[in-house]
């Protein structure tokens, strides 16, 4: 998965363009004596006044946004009707810094637009806005309408209705049922002032001054304070993103499990980075939950410890080597074999044809030694330039680190970027034709994606086959708050092909030696319940070992308030049928605001 930072920067770059391109702007005038905000919002997600000019829409200013590409302010009618489906608030898009203040009583004339954050191809819902506004301030210092309380009781337990099949699966034209569906509930409050109280943080503060809370503290909660995403139909209705209308410096720096005590209040917005968002003009006090980074158990002398860790675009210019080394030595307890994902080449994103990564790897190994760890050896295969996706010029790849005092690597020549590794029989047992080697690199499943790296290791006289993976990212998938329900997961098509290719290769090993120890691991970029994982496990060739953990502990990544699985270690029958293994998702990054990677490493301990 591309880093959240990379995806966010790209989206911010086009935000100003999208704010113009994605808006529905017509010129038909509205024919009504008095148009209220609730009339503009209507009972569906699309305003009945979309594209029409309206005049003298009255309201009290409840929030002012002076920054970014979506400058403007929110107004709310203090005299609400009795229809829960119609919002009493709306955003006024000014493009420049607004000349109104909180508590101003205003009338606004302009054109009603349905703006799609992220653009029309994103699949996102729309925001109803008044654009090209002419604003008249009638008075100032008025009481702001009381914020609607959003809590566990008010938010329905069912996430969404299914989209209208006649509209391509869109929910846009469906009448809102805010007492039945969570997405409808939030939509019915779009643009209104809302508040949450004593809300637990479920995604840490990120570099863009935002975090996520839950208003349902018992909803799929894990022991460390997060909310676990355990199936496609368990979206977790209590999640809500928090941003601020105030100074960046005043925004709380929170970890998962912390709490925003008291009241957090402000207008309810919708954006492309998570959907419904409380844009706060009042933020509760931060109460630390005391979350600490985990440390796994040290493997015994007879146990082989195998780990996977996505180090997030690591290149020699990064300042995180010492921190990664400390994590490997102290938190992972120096595993015997470590599959690293997202190791970049020797000059990182400089796009000059460099593909070697020996400087990157050696700098990490040296840092590990300095941190008190072993002098790891390593194996990898340089990719073809710019053929494996990721940051242009970075040439990310998987790398094996192994402790030569504990495990040996079986080298067999012939492996390169384009040659497929095969399976042969030597002395009655399976062996790789090249070690290290790449699995089926010419297969179109790996187009612009990382090819799997296979290696043959020996521990205490027993051979263990390890396949390091970094599957295609989820880029392009529709979000959980999409207008299309269920949302399309277009990216999984490639991962399904990748999973099939890896499963086929594992079956070749097992057909040659039924009891071979095979470990397939890495950033699978998909959930333990996904079709991708099912294809990897096809015919019992592999089993995802994270499923040995209780459901509440199955997560390696934290995204938009959901703790979820992306990184996995899958094992062959000789390992999983004996149940003589231990699995640990070591939470050192995903729950923290000062993370050095957005992934948590995974460790498997077993006796070959």
N, C-alpha and C positions, 0 to 999 in steps of 0.2 A: 504494500500500500504506500503511495507517495505520502510523505510527511504532511501532517496537518498544516504546518507552516508553509510548505511549498504550494499546496492547494489553495490556501487562503490568500497568499500573495498574488497568485494568478487571478483569482476571482476579484480581488480588490482592484486590480489593474483595469478590468473591463467594467467595473461598476458604473462609472460615469456614462459610458456608452450605453449600457443596458438600461439605465434609467430613462433614456430617451427612446431607444429602439423598442423596448418591451412594453411600453405604455399603450393602452388602447385610447386613442384620442380622436373623436369625431367632432362634428360641429353643430349637431341638432340642438336647438334650445329646449330647455325643460319648460313644460306648460303646467305650472302649478302656482297657486296663490302663495303658499308658504311651504317651503321645502325644509323639513327637519333632517337632522343627521340620520335618524332612524329610517327615514324614507330613502335616503341615499344608500345606506347599508343594506336595507332589504332583508329578506329571510333566506337568501342563498349567499354563496360566496361572491357572486357577481352583482354589482349594483344595477338596479333597474334604470338608473340614470347614466350608466356608462357611456361616455362620449358626448353627453349633453352639457350644456351650459346651465349653471344654477346661479341664483342671486340671493344675497343677504341670508346666507345660512348662519344661524346664530349659535354661539357656544362660549364656554369659558375655557381659556387656555390652561391646559393641565401639564404641559411639558414642552420644552423648547430644545431643539437639537441644532447646535451651532457649528458642528464639525462634520467632516466626511462629505461624500457625494450626494447624500440625501438630507440636506438641510431643510428644516421646516419646523412645524409645531403641531401639537395635537389640540383639538378642541372637543369639548363634551357638553352635551345638553344637560343642564342640571335638573330638568323636568322629564324624567324617564317615563316611557309608556309601560304597559303591563305585559308586553310581548318579550319573553326571554330570548327569542331568536334574533332580535334586531339590536345591534350595537348602538349605543348612544354617543360613541366617539369616532373621530375620523382624523386622519393625518392631512395636513396642508403642506404641500411641497412647494418651497419657495426658491430652491436652488442656491440662493445667497443667504447670508445670515439673517434670520427673521428679526423684525423690529417690533416684537411683542414680548410680553413678560407673563410669567405665571400669575394667574388670577385676573388677567385682562378679560373683559367681556367684549367680544368682537362679533362682527358679521363678515362673512367671506363670500365673495362672488368669484366664480371661476368655472373650470371644466372638470367633470368627473372622469377619472382615469382608473383603470385597473392595471397597476404596475406589477410585473412579474420579476421578483428578485432573481438574479442569475440568468435572466433571459427566457424566452418562450420555449427553448429546447430543453430547459432544465427540468421541466415537469413540476416546478414549484407552484404553489398556490399564488394568488394575487393579493395585493394590498389595494384597498379602495382609497383613493387620494383625491383631494381637490388640487388641481394644478392651475398654473397661470393665475394665481390668486390676486384679487384686489381686496385688501383688508382694511376694515374700519374699526378702530378701537373706540368703543362706546364709554367704557369706564375701566378703572384699574383697582387692584386691591380687593377684588371680590373673593369670596370663599370658593375654594376649588371643590367640585363635586366629590363626595366621599368615595374612596376607592372600594371596588368590589373585592370581597375576600375570596381568595382562591385557596382551597384547602382539601384535605382528604375527603371530606363529605361532599364538597361541591363538584369535584371532578369525577365524571362517570368512570366506571371500571372497564367499559368496552372502549377500545381505542377509536374505531372508525366504522362507518358503514362501507359496504362494498361500493365501488364506483359504478356509475351508470354504463352498462355495456353498450348502449346506443350512442354514448358519447366517448367511446374509447376507454372506458373505465374511469372517467373523471367524476369527481364528486362536486364539481363547481356548480352544477345546475340543480343539485338536490336541496330540498328544503332542510334547513338546519334543525337538528334535534338535540339541543344542548343538554337535555336531561338524560340522554341516552348514550351519546358518543363524546369522547374526550375532545377529539379534533373539532367537532361542532361546538362544543362548549367554549373552547378557546376562540374559535372564529366569531362566536356571538359576542365576545368581549373585545374584538379587534379595535384598537384605537382608544379604548376606555382606560381609565386609571384603575389599576388592580393592585392588590397587596398580598404578600405572603408573610407568615410569621414563624419565627423559630425554625427556619428551613435548613435541613442538612445538605451540605455540599456533596454532590455525587460526581462532579468533574472539576478538577482543580483549576484555579485561575491560569489562563493561558497568556501568551505574549500579546494578545489583542484585547486585553482588559475585559475578559468575560469569564464566567463560570456557570456551572449548572447546579441547581438544587432540586430536591424532590419535596413535594407537599404531601407525599404518602410515605411516611417513614418505614412502614412495614412491607412495602411493595417490593417483592423479590430482593430483599436486602441481604447483603453479605456481612460477615462479621467485622469488616474493616470500614464499613460506612457507605459502600457503593450500592448500586442497583444493578442486578445481573440481568443481562439480555439472554434468555435461555431458549427462545424459539421465535419463529417469525410472527407468531401471534401473541407474543408477550412483550409488546413494545414499551411498556411501563408508562402509564398515563400520567403519573405525577411529576414527570421531568419537566423542568422549565429553565430556559436560559436567562441569565441575568447580565445585563450591560448597565452602563451608567451614563447619565446626562451631566455628571459632574467631572471634576478634574481626575485625570488618570492616576495621579499620585494618591488620591484618596480612595481608590478602589481596593478592596481587601485582597490580600495575597493568601489564598486559601488552598488547603489540601482536601482530598476526599475525607469525609468524616468530621470536618469542621462544621460549625453551625453559624448561620447568620441569625443572631438572636434579635428579638424584637421585630419591628416592622421593616420590610423592604417593599417600597411602593413606587409606582410610576406607570406610564402608558404601556399597553400591550402592543408590541410591534410584531412584525413577521419579517424574517430575513433569510437569505440563501444559505446561511451557515447554521442551520438548526431549526428554522421555522419560528414558532411563537416565542417571543422574547420580551421579558419585562425590562423596559428601559428605565432604570431607577432614577428618581430625583430624591429618594430617601433610601439609604441602605442600612440594614441592621448591623449591629456590632459583631465583629468576628470573635467567636469563641473557639479556640483550638481544640481539636479532638485528640491530639497527641499521637497521631499516626507515625509509626516508625517503619523504616525499610526492613524487609525480611532478610533472613539469612538461612540458607538451606543446611541440611545436615551433611556432615562430611562423610564421604563414602568410606566403607571399610576396606581393608586390604584386598578382600576377595570380591569386592563389588566394582563394577565398571560404571563410572559416572559419565553420561553423555548429555550435552547441553546444546541449546540453540539460543542465539542472541542477535537480534537486529540492532546494529550499532548506529543506524541512521546516518547514512552518507558520510562515513568517516574517511577523512583524507588528511595528509600530513600537516595541513595548515590549521586543523582544528585544535581547540584548547581543551578537549575533553578526554585526552588519552589517559591521564592520571586517574580521572574519575572512573573511566571504563575499567582500567586495570584494577583499581580498588574493588570495584563491584565483582569482577571475575575472581579475585583472590579471596576477598572477605565475605561477600554475599553468596557467591556460587561455590565457594570453597575449592577453587582450582579443579574444575572437572577434568577428567582424563582426555576426553575428546570434546571439542567445542566447535560447533558450526556457527560461523559468523555470516550474517547477511548485511548487505549494503556496505561492503568495503569498496571504497573508490580507488581509482588509480593514483599514481604518484603526484599528480598535480590537480587532483580534484576536478572541479567543473571547467577548468581550462580546456577548451575544445580544440586541441592541437594534434590529435591522433595518438597520444600516449595511452597505452593500455596496461602496462606493467603496474603492479601494486606492491612490489617488494618493499619499498620504503614505508608505505602505509602499514603493512603487516609488521615489519621489523620494529617500527616505532611503538606499536602496541605491545609486542613481545618484550621489548626493553622496559616499557612502563610496568608490565606485569612483574618482571624480575625486581624492579625497583620497589614494587609494593610488597615484596616478600613471597612472590609466587614462583612457580617453576619456570625453567627456560624452555618454553614451548618450541616445538618444531612446527612446520606448517606445510600444507599442500593446497594448490589451487590451479586453475587453468585460466589464463587471460582470455577475455572475450574478444570478439571482433569489435572494432571501434564503432561505438554508437549503435550496436545491434541488439543490446539487451535491455533497452528501456532505462528508466530512471532519469536523473538529472543529465541533460545533454553535456557530453564531454567527461562525465564522471565515471562511466563504465563500471557501474556497480556489479559485484559478483559475490559468490559464496566462497568462503575460505575455511579449510579445516585447520584448527590448532590442535595439537596433541602433545601430551607429556611423554617424552621418550623414556623417562624413568619408569613409566607405568604401562605404556602401550607402544607397539611398533606399527609402522605403516608399511604395507606391502607395495613396493613400487614396481609397476610394469609399464614399460614405455609404450608410446603410441597415442596417448591422450592429447587432444588439442581442441581448439574451439569448434571445429566442424566435424570431427570424427566421432561416430557413435561407439560407445563402449558396449561390449557384448558379454555374454556369459559362456564359459566353457567348463569342462570337468577336468580336474587335476587330482590324481590319486583318489578318485571316487567322490570328490567333493567339489562344490561350486567354486569358481574363481572368475574374477573379472579379466577381460582381455586387455584392458588398460586400467591402470590405477595410479593416479586419479584419471577419471574419464568422464565424459559428459553423456547424459542419457538422451538419445534420439534427437540431437541438436538440429537436424534438418526438418523435423516435424513442424508444420505450420502452427502447431499449438504454442510454440515458443517464439513466434514472431514478436519482435520488440519486447521480449521478456527474458528473464534469466533462465538459462538452461541448467537442469539439475547436475550437481557434481557428485559423482559416486567414488567411493574409496573403500579399500580393503584394509582392515586393521586386525592386529592380533593382540589378544589380552590373555595372559597366562596360558598360552598355547592354543587358544581357541579363536577362530576367525569370526569377525563381526563386520558385516557390510553396512556402510552408512551412506545414505543419499541425502545431500543437503539441497534444500529447495527454497525458492523465493517466487511464489506464483504471482500471476498478474494481479494488479491492484483492483480495488473496487471503484476506481474513477469512472464516472459516467452513470453510475447507478442513481436511480431516483431516491430521494430521502424518505424517511418515515413519515414526514409531514407533507409529502407530495400531494398534488391534486389527484393523482392517479392512485387508486387503492384497489388491490394491493399494488405497491410501487414495483416498477420493473427493475430487475437486477441484470441488466444487459451484460455486465462485465463477467458474470459467472459462466457464460458460454465458453470463454477461453480457458478459464480455470477447470471446467469440466473436461476439456480436451487434454489439458495438462495432467489432471489427476488420472485420466485413463492411460496416458503414456507412462506415467510412473508406475501405476498398478500393473501394467503389462510387463514392465521391466522386472518388477519384484516377482511376478509370477514366473518369469524365466529363471530367476535364481532358485525359487522354491521347486520348480519342475526338475531342476538339476540336483538339488539337495533339499529334500523335504523339510529337514530340521534346521536349515540355515537360520542364523540369527541376523535379521535384517531390520535396520532402523531407518525410517524415512522421517525427516524432521525439517523444521525451518518456519519461515513466514509463509504460511499457506494462504494467508489473506482471506480466510473464510472460517465459518463457524463450525463447531464440532457437530452440529446437527444439520449442516448444509449438504446439498447434493454433491458438492466437491468432496467432502469427507466421505460420503457414502461411496463414491466412485473410487477413491483411494482404498477403501476397505473392501471393495468388491470381491466376492467369493471367499472372504475370510483371509485374504492375503495379508492384510494389515488391520490394526485396530488402534484407534486414537486413544492414547494412554491418559489424556487429560480427563477422559470419562471415568477414570477410576476415582476421581475426586468427587466429593458431594457437589450437587448442582450449584450450590451457592458459592463454591470456590473455583468454578470454571471461568476464568477470565485472564486475559493477557494484555488487554488494551482497554482504554476508556475513551469512548467517543460519544459526545453529545448526551452525556448523562447515563449512558449504558456501558456497564462493564461487560466485556465480551471477549470471545476467543478469536484470535487471528493466528497465533503461533501454536504449532502442534508438534508432538513427537508421536509417530505411529510405529507400531512394532509388529513383527511377524508372529505366527502362532507359537513358535518355540519359546517366545518370551511371554506372550500374554496368556497362554493357556495354563502355564504354571502359576500365574499370579504372584510370582516371586520377584516383584519389582516394586519400587517406590517412585512416585511422581510428585514433582513440586513445581508449581507456578510461583516464581520468586518475585514478589511484588516490590520492585525497587524504583520504578519509573512512572508507570501509567497513572498512579494516584497522586502524584506530587507536582507542585507548580515549578520546581527546579529540576525537572527531569533532564537526563543526558541523552535519553532516547525516548520515543513514545511507546516502546514495547517493553514488556516484562520478559526476562529470560526464563526458559523452561529447563528443568533438569530431570533426567531419568537415571535411577540407580538399579542395577540388576547384576546377577551372577551368571555369566555366559556358561 
